[in-house]
């Protein structure tokens, strides 16, 4: 094929640092909406005091995230990665906008209907996460290690950033009339704008970077079928189909099962980490704490501490290119942890 993939390595370096920044922002966007919903739990506890929102919203999120991720992983070799990621980011944006519309429509009064609506939006965030997280990790794993590292750092940073924003908005409106609701809506307005920014970056900016064009063209020559939409968006033709007919053995790929068996230790690590984490956080710790001096600030400070240390712990992990398989086990761990979270209620009136 006649493109940069056959040329010298110089094009590979153009746009690298800006690409790392874009990957960091896109990593933030993958969890920004969900972290916003999690961080704003003090507002939902106020609106729905009898519905255990810290537990129910997570349960609404995880089954959809896990189920859709498993489905996409099974068919990942035939899925258009660009369409998958755009679907996810767009769904994040629409979900964030829907939260604002729902609150305005109900005038912040809560109720069963509003709670069901919030649960539906939480499930939509789970579907969006299933599209974006696995798709982006798999896509960036075909590129330079700095891109996947920046993306994963953005995933961790999203929690710390949302916690900081929530603390600021809560403090800014704490003494004003209806300040609780105003702070929450300002917070979600910021989240909505940020998700729109991610949609625009991934649609119009990221695929045009020379280094991204280089790696996607290279992936196509190595047999990847999922980058066709990305190459078309960047205006790069591919001759992979003709080459595959001439030498089919050259483009043989490992199956999902083979990838899993080769990296079972990583998968089990992720699974066990999130089983332990989500069996006690945030539901149990934020709801069953007794009396303390922080009052209404306790849940926010608790989540902020978790997110900050999550960022520190994730910033320099070992790099790998497992993509969808690891994300599946991450979400299995999340789902199992959330289910085990309810066991803490035994003996407490349930």
Secondary structure as UniProt FT lines:
FT   HELIX           4..6
FT   HELIX           9..13
FT   TURN            14..15
FT   HELIX           16..39
FT   HELIX           41..47
FT   TURN            49..52
FT   HELIX           53..74
FT   HELIX           76..78
FT   HELIX           81..106
FT   TURN            107..108
FT   HELIX           112..140
FT   TURN            141..142
FT   HELIX           145..173
FT   TURN            174..175
FT   TURN            177..178
FT   HELIX           179..200
FT   HELIX           201..205
FT   HELIX           206..208
FT   HELIX           210..221
FT   TURN            222..223
FT   TURN            226..227
FT   HELIX           228..234
FT   HELIX           240..246
FT   HELIX           248..251
FT   HELIX           256..262
FT   HELIX           264..278
FT   TURN            279..282
FT   HELIX           283..287
FT   TURN            293..294
FT   HELIX           295..297
FT   HELIX           298..314
FT   TURN            315..316
FT   HELIX           324..341
FT   HELIX           342..345
FT   TURN            346..349
//
